[in-house]
């Protein structure tokens, strides 16, 4: 798979890899009583200081997956 500068890579990682919400914050962002924009603002504020996300210049060198064939070019999940 070829990626170009600016491509977006989306993964299906479990909680705790980068974003890990406290029970308190999770309760707020899933509450029907909290307006949508407030939820977004809370999430952004909470995660701004989180150093576990990819940053400019980070390089992903290999695909490590429970199903190695899913790292092959052109693989489509069933």
PDB file of N, CA, C and O in Angstrom:
ATOM      1  N   UNK A   1       0.847  -1.168   0.000  1.00  0.00           N
ATOM      2  CA  UNK A   1       0.000   0.000   0.000  1.00  0.00           C
ATOM      3  C   UNK A   1       0.894   1.233   0.000  1.00  0.00           C
ATOM      4  O   UNK A   1       1.822   1.336   0.802  1.00  0.00           O
ATOM      5  N   UNK A   2       0.617   2.140  -0.880  1.00  0.00           N
ATOM      6  CA  UNK A   2       1.372   3.386  -0.933  1.00  0.00           C
ATOM      7  C   UNK A   2       0.578   4.489  -0.253  1.00  0.00           C
ATOM      8  O   UNK A   2      -0.613   4.662  -0.513  1.00  0.00           O
ATOM      9  N   UNK A   3       1.241   5.227   0.612  1.00  0.00           N
ATOM     10  CA  UNK A   3       0.621   6.366   1.266  1.00  0.00           C
ATOM     11  C   UNK A   3       1.344   7.618   0.831  1.00  0.00           C
ATOM     12  O   UNK A   3       2.555   7.605   0.612  1.00  0.00           O
ATOM     13  N   UNK A   4       0.617   8.674   0.710  1.00  0.00           N
ATOM     14  CA  UNK A   4       1.191   9.957   0.337  1.00  0.00           C
ATOM     15  C   UNK A   4       1.068  10.929   1.497  1.00  0.00           C
ATOM     16  O   UNK A   4       0.269  10.738   2.414  1.00  0.00           O
ATOM     17  N   UNK A   5       1.877  11.972   1.435  1.00  0.00           N
ATOM     18  CA  UNK A   5       1.823  12.997   2.466  1.00  0.00           C
ATOM     19  C   UNK A   5       0.393  13.518   2.580  1.00  0.00           C
ATOM     20  O   UNK A   5      -0.241  13.859   1.581  1.00  0.00           O
ATOM     21  N   UNK A   6      -0.100  13.570   3.813  1.00  0.00           N
ATOM     22  CA  UNK A   6      -1.441  14.071   4.050  1.00  0.00           C
ATOM     23  C   UNK A   6      -2.519  13.005   4.057  1.00  0.00           C
ATOM     24  O   UNK A   6      -3.666  13.290   4.401  1.00  0.00           O
ATOM     25  N   UNK A   7      -2.163  11.756   3.676  1.00  0.00           N
ATOM     26  CA  UNK A   7      -3.149  10.676   3.719  1.00  0.00           C
ATOM     27  C   UNK A   7      -3.571  10.438   5.162  1.00  0.00           C
ATOM     28  O   UNK A   7      -2.775  10.592   6.089  1.00  0.00           O
ATOM     29  N   UNK A   8      -4.804  10.070   5.336  1.00  0.00           N
ATOM     30  CA  UNK A   8      -5.341   9.777   6.659  1.00  0.00           C
ATOM     31  C   UNK A   8      -5.362   8.272   6.857  1.00  0.00           C
ATOM     32  O   UNK A   8      -5.935   7.544   6.047  1.00  0.00           O
ATOM     33  N   UNK A   9      -4.742   7.806   7.928  1.00  0.00           N
ATOM     34  CA  UNK A   9      -4.730   6.387   8.251  1.00  0.00           C
ATOM     35  C   UNK A   9      -5.680   6.192   9.427  1.00  0.00           C
ATOM     36  O   UNK A   9      -5.493   6.777  10.494  1.00  0.00           O
ATOM     37  N   UNK A  10      -6.690   5.373   9.222  1.00  0.00           N
ATOM     38  CA  UNK A  10      -7.656   5.116  10.289  1.00  0.00           C
ATOM     39  C   UNK A  10      -7.454   3.698  10.794  1.00  0.00           C
ATOM     40  O   UNK A  10      -7.300   2.763  10.009  1.00  0.00           O
ATOM     41  N   UNK A  11      -7.457   3.550  12.103  1.00  0.00           N
ATOM     42  CA  UNK A  11      -7.257   2.234  12.689  1.00  0.00           C
ATOM     43  C   UNK A  11      -8.417   1.894  13.601  1.00  0.00           C
ATOM     44  O   UNK A  11      -9.226   2.752  13.958  1.00  0.00           O
ATOM     45  N   UNK A  12      -8.481   0.662  13.960  1.00  0.00           N
ATOM     46  CA  UNK A  12      -9.527   0.212  14.869  1.00  0.00           C
ATOM     47  C   UNK A  12      -8.940  -0.253  16.180  1.00  0.00           C
ATOM     48  O   UNK A  12      -9.274  -1.334  16.665  1.00  0.00           O
ATOM     49  N   UNK A  13      -8.075   0.546  16.754  1.00  0.00           N
ATOM     50  CA  UNK A  13      -7.413   0.144  17.988  1.00  0.00           C
ATOM     51  C   UNK A  13      -8.367   0.220  19.172  1.00  0.00           C
ATOM     52  O   UNK A  13      -9.350   0.961  19.153  1.00  0.00           O
ATOM     53  N   UNK A  14      -8.066  -0.537  20.170  1.00  0.00           N
ATOM     54  CA  UNK A  14      -8.892  -0.551  21.375  1.00  0.00           C
ATOM     55  C   UNK A  14      -8.587   0.647  22.258  1.00  0.00           C
ATOM     56  O   UNK A  14      -7.547   1.289  22.105  1.00  0.00           O
ATOM     57  N   UNK A  15      -9.483   0.949  23.174  1.00  0.00           N
ATOM     58  CA  UNK A  15      -9.263   2.037  24.111  1.00  0.00           C
ATOM     59  C   UNK A  15      -8.007   1.799  24.931  1.00  0.00           C
ATOM     60  O   UNK A  15      -7.696   0.665  25.297  1.00  0.00           O
ATOM     61  N   UNK A  16      -7.300   2.858  25.211  1.00  0.00           N
ATOM     62  CA  UNK A  16      -6.084   2.741  25.998  1.00  0.00           C
ATOM     63  C   UNK A  16      -4.830   2.855  25.171  1.00  0.00           C
ATOM     64  O   UNK A  16      -3.746   3.037  25.725  1.00  0.00           O
ATOM     65  N   UNK A  17      -4.944   2.754  23.849  1.00  0.00           N
ATOM     66  CA  UNK A  17      -3.766   2.894  22.995  1.00  0.00           C
ATOM     67  C   UNK A  17      -3.381   4.361  22.909  1.00  0.00           C
ATOM     68  O   UNK A  17      -2.222   4.703  23.144  1.00  0.00           O
ATOM     69  N   UNK A  18      -4.302   5.216  22.586  1.00  0.00           N
ATOM     70  CA  UNK A  18      -4.041   6.650  22.583  1.00  0.00           C
ATOM     71  C   UNK A  18      -5.094   7.350  23.434  1.00  0.00           C
ATOM     72  O   UNK A  18      -4.779   7.947  24.463  1.00  0.00           O
ATOM     73  N   UNK A  19      -6.333   7.272  22.998  1.00  0.00           N
ATOM     74  CA  UNK A  19      -7.398   7.919  23.772  1.00  0.00           C
ATOM     75  C   UNK A  19      -7.863   6.990  24.889  1.00  0.00           C
ATOM     76  O   UNK A  19      -8.229   5.839  24.649  1.00  0.00           O
ATOM     77  N   UNK A  20      -7.842   7.493  26.072  1.00  0.00           N
ATOM     78  CA  UNK A  20      -8.316   6.727  27.217  1.00  0.00           C
ATOM     79  C   UNK A  20      -9.098   7.691  28.093  1.00  0.00           C
ATOM     80  O   UNK A  20      -8.514   8.539  28.767  1.00  0.00           O
ATOM     81  N   UNK A  21     -10.411   7.564  28.083  1.00  0.00           N
ATOM     82  CA  UNK A  21     -11.263   8.491  28.817  1.00  0.00           C
ATOM     83  C   UNK A  21     -11.512   8.002  30.236  1.00  0.00           C
ATOM     84  O   UNK A  21     -11.679   6.808  30.484  1.00  0.00           O
ATOM     85  N   UNK A  22     -11.534   8.950  31.152  1.00  0.00           N
ATOM     86  CA  UNK A  22     -11.904   8.614  32.527  1.00  0.00           C
ATOM     87  C   UNK A  22     -13.398   8.299  32.553  1.00  0.00           C
ATOM     88  O   UNK A  22     -14.135   8.747  31.675  1.00  0.00           O
ATOM     89  N   UNK A  23     -13.848   7.548  33.533  1.00  0.00           N
ATOM     90  CA  UNK A  23     -15.290   7.281  33.635  1.00  0.00           C
ATOM     91  C   UNK A  23     -16.112   8.573  33.707  1.00  0.00           C
ATOM     92  O   UNK A  23     -17.216   8.643  33.167  1.00  0.00           O
ATOM     93  N   UNK A  24     -15.570   9.586  34.371  1.00  0.00           N
ATOM     94  CA  UNK A  24     -16.281  10.864  34.489  1.00  0.00           C
ATOM     95  C   UNK A  24     -16.467  11.516  33.117  1.00  0.00           C
ATOM     96  O   UNK A  24     -17.570  11.940  32.772  1.00  0.00           O
ATOM     97  N   UNK A  25     -15.384  11.594  32.333  1.00  0.00           N
ATOM     98  CA  UNK A  25     -15.478  12.213  31.010  1.00  0.00           C
ATOM     99  C   UNK A  25     -16.343  11.372  30.076  1.00  0.00           C
ATOM    100  O   UNK A  25     -17.134  11.915  29.306  1.00  0.00           O
ATOM    101  N   UNK A  26     -16.200  10.076  30.140  1.00  0.00           N
ATOM    102  CA  UNK A  26     -17.026   9.201  29.308  1.00  0.00           C
ATOM    103  C   UNK A  26     -18.508   9.433  29.601  1.00  0.00           C
ATOM    104  O   UNK A  26     -19.326   9.469  28.683  1.00  0.00           O
ATOM    105  N   UNK A  27     -18.848   9.588  30.864  1.00  0.00           N
ATOM    106  CA  UNK A  27     -20.230   9.867  31.237  1.00  0.00           C
ATOM    107  C   UNK A  27     -20.736  11.177  30.656  1.00  0.00           C
ATOM    108  O   UNK A  27     -21.884  11.270  30.221  1.00  0.00           O
ATOM    109  N   UNK A  28     -19.872  12.192  30.649  1.00  0.00           N
ATOM    110  CA  UNK A  28     -20.273  13.497  30.112  1.00  0.00           C
ATOM    111  C   UNK A  28     -20.468  13.449  28.596  1.00  0.00           C
ATOM    112  O   UNK A  28     -21.447  13.987  28.079  1.00  0.00           O
ATOM    113  N   UNK A  29     -19.537  12.806  27.884  1.00  0.00           N
ATOM    114  CA  UNK A  29     -19.623  12.821  26.415  1.00  0.00           C
ATOM    115  C   UNK A  29     -20.667  11.852  25.873  1.00  0.00           C
ATOM    116  O   UNK A  29     -20.991  11.895  24.686  1.00  0.00           O
ATOM    117  N   UNK A  30     -21.193  10.987  26.717  1.00  0.00           N
ATOM    118  CA  UNK A  30     -22.266  10.093  26.272  1.00  0.00           C
ATOM    119  C   UNK A  30     -23.629  10.527  26.804  1.00  0.00           C
ATOM    120  O   UNK A  30     -24.645   9.891  26.528  1.00  0.00           O
ATOM    121  N   UNK A  31     -23.638  11.604  27.561  1.00  0.00           N
ATOM    122  CA  UNK A  31     -24.886  12.097  28.149  1.00  0.00           C
ATOM    123  C   UNK A  31     -25.747  12.796  27.098  1.00  0.00           C
ATOM    124  O   UNK A  31     -25.248  13.587  26.298  1.00  0.00           O
ATOM    125  N   UNK A  32     -27.020  12.501  27.111  1.00  0.00           N
ATOM    126  CA  UNK A  32     -27.957  13.178  26.213  1.00  0.00           C
ATOM    127  C   UNK A  32     -28.213  14.618  26.651  1.00  0.00           C
ATOM    128  O   UNK A  32     -28.727  15.421  25.872  1.00  0.00           O
ATOM    129  N   UNK A  33     -27.860  14.947  27.889  1.00  0.00           N
ATOM    130  CA  UNK A  33     -28.096  16.287  28.426  1.00  0.00           C
ATOM    131  C   UNK A  33     -27.008  17.286  28.030  1.00  0.00           C
ATOM    132  O   UNK A  33     -27.182  18.490  28.219  1.00  0.00           O
ATOM    133  N   UNK A  34     -25.892  16.805  27.485  1.00  0.00           N
ATOM    134  CA  UNK A  34     -24.782  17.687  27.124  1.00  0.00           C
ATOM    135  C   UNK A  34     -24.838  17.951  25.618  1.00  0.00           C
ATOM    136  O   UNK A  34     -24.869  17.009  24.826  1.00  0.00           O
ATOM    137  N   UNK A  35     -24.852  19.238  25.213  1.00  0.00           N
ATOM    138  CA  UNK A  35     -24.888  19.563  23.784  1.00  0.00           C
ATOM    139  C   UNK A  35     -23.667  19.019  23.037  1.00  0.00           C
ATOM    140  O   UNK A  35     -22.580  18.902  23.603  1.00  0.00           O
ATOM    141  N   UNK A  36     -23.864  18.692  21.769  1.00  0.00           N
ATOM    142  CA  UNK A  36     -22.816  18.084  20.950  1.00  0.00           C
ATOM    143  C   UNK A  36     -21.517  18.869  20.916  1.00  0.00           C
ATOM    144  O   UNK A  36     -20.445  18.284  21.068  1.00  0.00           O
ATOM    145  N   UNK A  37     -21.587  20.194  20.718  1.00  0.00           N
ATOM    146  CA  UNK A  37     -20.368  20.997  20.652  1.00  0.00           C
ATOM    147  C   UNK A  37     -19.629  20.974  21.979  1.00  0.00           C
ATOM    148  O   UNK A  37     -18.398  20.975  21.998  1.00  0.00           O
ATOM    149  N   UNK A  38     -20.355  20.953  23.084  1.00  0.00           N
ATOM    150  CA  UNK A  38     -19.714  20.863  24.400  1.00  0.00           C
ATOM    151  C   UNK A  38     -18.957  19.544  24.540  1.00  0.00           C
ATOM    152  O   UNK A  38     -17.874  19.503  25.124  1.00  0.00           O
ATOM    153  N   UNK A  39     -19.527  18.472  24.006  1.00  0.00           N
ATOM    154  CA  UNK A  39     -18.857  17.169  24.048  1.00  0.00           C
ATOM    155  C   UNK A  39     -17.553  17.216  23.269  1.00  0.00           C
ATOM    156  O   UNK A  39     -16.522  16.733  23.738  1.00  0.00           O
ATOM    157  N   UNK A  40     -17.603  17.798  22.078  1.00  0.00           N
ATOM    158  CA  UNK A  40     -16.393  17.917  21.257  1.00  0.00           C
ATOM    159  C   UNK A  40     -15.349  18.745  21.987  1.00  0.00           C
ATOM    160  O   UNK A  40     -14.181  18.360  22.052  1.00  0.00           O
ATOM    161  N   UNK A  41     -15.763  19.883  22.539  1.00  0.00           N
ATOM    162  CA  UNK A  41     -14.831  20.748  23.263  1.00  0.00           C
ATOM    163  C   UNK A  41     -14.187  20.014  24.437  1.00  0.00           C
ATOM    164  O   UNK A  41     -12.987  20.159  24.672  1.00  0.00           O
ATOM    165  N   UNK A  42     -14.971  19.229  25.176  1.00  0.00           N
ATOM    166  CA  UNK A  42     -14.430  18.470  26.313  1.00  0.00           C
ATOM    167  C   UNK A  42     -13.402  17.443  25.844  1.00  0.00           C
ATOM    168  O   UNK A  42     -12.342  17.295  26.452  1.00  0.00           O
ATOM    169  N   UNK A  43     -13.719  16.737  24.763  1.00  0.00           N
ATOM    170  CA  UNK A  43     -12.792  15.727  24.246  1.00  0.00           C
ATOM    171  C   UNK A  43     -11.492  16.357  23.770  1.00  0.00           C
ATOM    172  O   UNK A  43     -10.407  15.863  24.077  1.00  0.00           O
ATOM    173  N   UNK A  44     -11.603  17.452  23.018  1.00  0.00           N
ATOM    174  CA  UNK A  44     -10.402  18.114  22.503  1.00  0.00           C
ATOM    175  C   UNK A  44      -9.545  18.619  23.653  1.00  0.00           C
ATOM    176  O   UNK A  44      -8.334  18.396  23.669  1.00  0.00           O
ATOM    177  N   UNK A  45     -10.157  19.292  24.606  1.00  0.00           N
ATOM    178  CA  UNK A  45      -9.408  19.815  25.751  1.00  0.00           C
ATOM    179  C   UNK A  45      -8.713  18.689  26.516  1.00  0.00           C
ATOM    180  O   UNK A  45      -7.559  18.826  26.921  1.00  0.00           O
ATOM    181  N   UNK A  46      -9.414  17.587  26.709  1.00  0.00           N
ATOM    182  CA  UNK A  46      -8.857  16.456  27.446  1.00  0.00           C
ATOM    183  C   UNK A  46      -7.675  15.823  26.712  1.00  0.00           C
ATOM    184  O   UNK A  46      -6.712  15.387  27.343  1.00  0.00           O
ATOM    185  N   UNK A  47      -7.746  15.773  25.391  1.00  0.00           N
ATOM    186  CA  UNK A  47      -6.745  15.039  24.626  1.00  0.00           C
ATOM    187  C   UNK A  47      -5.580  15.892  24.124  1.00  0.00           C
ATOM    188  O   UNK A  47      -4.589  15.343  23.641  1.00  0.00           O
ATOM    189  N   UNK A  48      -5.672  17.214  24.225  1.00  0.00           N
ATOM    190  CA  UNK A  48      -4.615  18.090  23.705  1.00  0.00           C
ATOM    191  C   UNK A  48      -3.245  17.795  24.303  1.00  0.00           C
ATOM    192  O   UNK A  48      -2.238  17.883  23.599  1.00  0.00           O
ATOM    193  N   UNK A  49      -3.187  17.452  25.562  1.00  0.00           N
ATOM    194  CA  UNK A  49      -1.911  17.186  26.206  1.00  0.00           C
ATOM    195  C   UNK A  49      -1.468  15.735  26.121  1.00  0.00           C
ATOM    196  O   UNK A  49      -0.452  15.358  26.705  1.00  0.00           O
ATOM    197  N   UNK A  50      -2.219  14.926  25.400  1.00  0.00           N
ATOM    198  CA  UNK A  50      -1.928  13.497  25.289  1.00  0.00           C
ATOM    199  C   UNK A  50      -0.819  13.287  24.258  1.00  0.00           C
ATOM    200  O   UNK A  50      -1.021  13.557  23.074  1.00  0.00           O
ATOM    201  N   UNK A  51       0.324  12.820  24.684  1.00  0.00           N
ATOM    202  CA  UNK A  51       1.455  12.624  23.786  1.00  0.00           C
ATOM    203  C   UNK A  51       1.476  11.284  23.078  1.00  0.00           C
ATOM    204  O   UNK A  51       2.468  10.947  22.432  1.00  0.00           O
ATOM    205  N   UNK A  52       0.403  10.508  23.185  1.00  0.00           N
ATOM    206  CA  UNK A  52       0.410   9.165  22.609  1.00  0.00           C
ATOM    207  C   UNK A  52      -0.082   9.100  21.165  1.00  0.00           C
ATOM    208  O   UNK A  52      -0.093   8.023  20.569  1.00  0.00           O
ATOM    209  N   UNK A  53      -0.489  10.233  20.595  1.00  0.00           N
ATOM    210  CA  UNK A  53      -0.948  10.230  19.209  1.00  0.00           C
ATOM    211  C   UNK A  53       0.232  10.401  18.260  1.00  0.00           C
ATOM    212  O   UNK A  53       1.284  10.904  18.654  1.00  0.00           O
ATOM    213  N   UNK A  54       0.056   9.978  17.000  1.00  0.00           N
ATOM    214  CA  UNK A  54       1.083  10.209  15.997  1.00  0.00           C
ATOM    215  C   UNK A  54       1.283  11.706  15.825  1.00  0.00           C
ATOM    216  O   UNK A  54       0.341  12.491  15.930  1.00  0.00           O
ATOM    217  N   UNK A  55       2.539  12.091  15.556  1.00  0.00           N
ATOM    218  CA  UNK A  55       2.896  13.494  15.385  1.00  0.00           C
ATOM    219  C   UNK A  55       3.556  13.677  14.025  1.00  0.00           C
ATOM    220  O   UNK A  55       3.973  12.702  13.401  1.00  0.00           O
ATOM    221  N   UNK A  56       3.651  14.920  13.563  1.00  0.00           N
ATOM    222  CA  UNK A  56       4.361  15.199  12.320  1.00  0.00           C
ATOM    223  C   UNK A  56       5.749  14.585  12.391  1.00  0.00           C
ATOM    224  O   UNK A  56       6.466  14.758  13.378  1.00  0.00           O
ATOM    225  N   UNK A  57       6.120  13.874  11.348  1.00  0.00           N
ATOM    226  CA  UNK A  57       7.435  13.250  11.288  1.00  0.00           C
ATOM    227  C   UNK A  57       7.469  11.816  11.776  1.00  0.00           C
ATOM    228  O   UNK A  57       8.439  11.108  11.507  1.00  0.00           O
ATOM    229  N   UNK A  58       6.442  11.362  12.484  1.00  0.00           N
ATOM    230  CA  UNK A  58       6.391   9.963  12.914  1.00  0.00           C
ATOM    231  C   UNK A  58       6.294   9.066  11.687  1.00  0.00           C
ATOM    232  O   UNK A  58       5.634   9.410  10.706  1.00  0.00           O
ATOM    233  N   UNK A  59       6.945   7.935  11.747  1.00  0.00           N
ATOM    234  CA  UNK A  59       6.939   6.988  10.632  1.00  0.00           C
ATOM    235  C   UNK A  59       6.469   5.637  11.147  1.00  0.00           C
ATOM    236  O   UNK A  59       6.959   5.138  12.160  1.00  0.00           O
ATOM    237  N   UNK A  60       5.519   5.060  10.441  1.00  0.00           N
ATOM    238  CA  UNK A  60       5.062   3.709  10.761  1.00  0.00           C
ATOM    239  C   UNK A  60       5.862   2.772   9.883  1.00  0.00           C
ATOM    240  O   UNK A  60       5.745   2.820   8.659  1.00  0.00           O
ATOM    241  N   UNK A  61       6.670   1.921  10.485  1.00  0.00           N
ATOM    242  CA  UNK A  61       7.602   1.109   9.719  1.00  0.00           C
ATOM    243  C   UNK A  61       7.101  -0.289   9.380  1.00  0.00           C
ATOM    244  O   UNK A  61       7.595  -0.891   8.427  1.00  0.00           O
ATOM    245  N   UNK A  62       6.159  -0.816  10.110  1.00  0.00           N
ATOM    246  CA  UNK A  62       5.670  -2.153   9.789  1.00  0.00           C
ATOM    247  C   UNK A  62       4.253  -2.332  10.303  1.00  0.00           C
ATOM    248  O   UNK A  62       3.798  -1.636  11.211  1.00  0.00           O
ATOM    249  N   UNK A  63       3.595  -3.260   9.711  1.00  0.00           N
ATOM    250  CA  UNK A  63       2.239  -3.576  10.124  1.00  0.00           C
ATOM    251  C   UNK A  63       2.316  -4.782  11.051  1.00  0.00           C
ATOM    252  O   UNK A  63       2.798  -5.843  10.654  1.00  0.00           O
ATOM    253  N   UNK A  64       1.850  -4.624  12.266  1.00  0.00           N
ATOM    254  CA  UNK A  64       1.811  -5.735  13.210  1.00  0.00           C
ATOM    255  C   UNK A  64       0.346  -5.981  13.522  1.00  0.00           C
ATOM    256  O   UNK A  64      -0.332  -5.122  14.086  1.00  0.00           O
ATOM    257  N   UNK A  65      -0.125  -7.131  13.160  1.00  0.00           N
ATOM    258  CA  UNK A  65      -1.554  -7.404  13.264  1.00  0.00           C
ATOM    259  C   UNK A  65      -1.745  -8.865  13.609  1.00  0.00           C
ATOM    260  O   UNK A  65      -0.900  -9.697  13.278  1.00  0.00           O
ATOM    261  N   UNK A  66      -2.820  -9.183  14.256  1.00  0.00           N
ATOM    262  CA  UNK A  66      -3.101 -10.583  14.594  1.00  0.00           C
ATOM    263  C   UNK A  66      -3.305 -11.426  13.346  1.00  0.00           C
ATOM    264  O   UNK A  66      -3.101 -12.640  13.373  1.00  0.00           O
ATOM    265  N   UNK A  67      -3.703 -10.794  12.263  1.00  0.00           N
ATOM    266  CA  UNK A  67      -3.880 -11.491  10.992  1.00  0.00           C
ATOM    267  C   UNK A  67      -2.933 -10.850   9.981  1.00  0.00           C
ATOM    268  O   UNK A  67      -3.324  -9.907   9.294  1.00  0.00           O
ATOM    269  N   UNK A  68      -1.677 -11.346   9.872  1.00  0.00           N
ATOM    270  CA  UNK A  68      -0.681 -10.704   9.010  1.00  0.00           C
ATOM    271  C   UNK A  68      -1.142 -10.513   7.574  1.00  0.00           C
ATOM    272  O   UNK A  68      -0.725  -9.561   6.914  1.00  0.00           O
ATOM    273  N   UNK A  69      -2.006 -11.415   7.073  1.00  0.00           N
ATOM    274  CA  UNK A  69      -2.467 -11.265   5.692  1.00  0.00           C
ATOM    275  C   UNK A  69      -3.236  -9.958   5.505  1.00  0.00           C
ATOM    276  O   UNK A  69      -3.341  -9.459   4.384  1.00  0.00           O
ATOM    277  N   UNK A  70      -3.777  -9.399   6.595  1.00  0.00           N
ATOM    278  CA  UNK A  70      -4.527  -8.153   6.466  1.00  0.00           C
ATOM    279  C   UNK A  70      -3.609  -6.965   6.216  1.00  0.00           C
ATOM    280  O   UNK A  70      -4.092  -5.872   5.920  1.00  0.00           O
ATOM    281  N   UNK A  71      -2.295  -7.154   6.327  1.00  0.00           N
ATOM    282  CA  UNK A  71      -1.338  -6.089   6.041  1.00  0.00           C
ATOM    283  C   UNK A  71      -0.932  -6.092   4.569  1.00  0.00           C
ATOM    284  O   UNK A  71      -0.234  -5.185   4.117  1.00  0.00           O
ATOM    285  N   UNK A  72      -1.360  -7.092   3.831  1.00  0.00           N
ATOM    286  CA  UNK A  72      -0.970  -7.219   2.425  1.00  0.00           C
ATOM    287  C   UNK A  72      -1.662  -6.158   1.575  1.00  0.00           C
ATOM    288  O   UNK A  72      -2.813  -5.805   1.832  1.00  0.00           O
ATOM    289  N   UNK A  73      -0.952  -5.643   0.549  1.00  0.00           N
ATOM    290  CA  UNK A  73      -1.574  -4.658  -0.341  1.00  0.00           C
ATOM    291  C   UNK A  73      -2.853  -5.213  -0.951  1.00  0.00           C
ATOM    292  O   UNK A  73      -2.894  -6.363  -1.389  1.00  0.00           O
ATOM    293  N   UNK A  74      -3.871  -4.409  -0.977  1.00  0.00           N
ATOM    294  CA  UNK A  74      -5.127  -4.798  -1.596  1.00  0.00           C
ATOM    295  C   UNK A  74      -6.035  -5.647  -0.736  1.00  0.00           C
ATOM    296  O   UNK A  74      -7.107  -6.049  -1.188  1.00  0.00           O
ATOM    297  N   UNK A  75      -5.633  -5.933   0.502  1.00  0.00           N
ATOM    298  CA  UNK A  75      -6.469  -6.769   1.379  1.00  0.00           C
ATOM    299  C   UNK A  75      -7.778  -6.062   1.685  1.00  0.00           C
ATOM    300  O   UNK A  75      -7.789  -4.869   1.989  1.00  0.00           O
ATOM    301  N   UNK A  76      -8.858  -6.783   1.607  1.00  0.00           N
ATOM    302  CA  UNK A  76     -10.177  -6.266   1.974  1.00  0.00           C
ATOM    303  C   UNK A  76     -10.745  -7.180   3.054  1.00  0.00           C
ATOM    304  O   UNK A  76     -10.789  -8.399   2.887  1.00  0.00           O
ATOM    305  N   UNK A  77     -11.173  -6.590   4.148  1.00  0.00           N
ATOM    306  CA  UNK A  77     -11.723  -7.425   5.219  1.00  0.00           C
ATOM    307  C   UNK A  77     -13.015  -8.081   4.751  1.00  0.00           C
ATOM    308  O   UNK A  77     -13.766  -7.501   3.967  1.00  0.00           O
ATOM    309  N   UNK A  78     -13.271  -9.304   5.240  1.00  0.00           N
ATOM    310  CA  UNK A  78     -14.481 -10.022   4.803  1.00  0.00           C
ATOM    311  C   UNK A  78     -15.750  -9.362   5.303  1.00  0.00           C
ATOM    312  O   UNK A  78     -16.848  -9.842   5.022  1.00  0.00           O
TER     313      UNK A  78
END
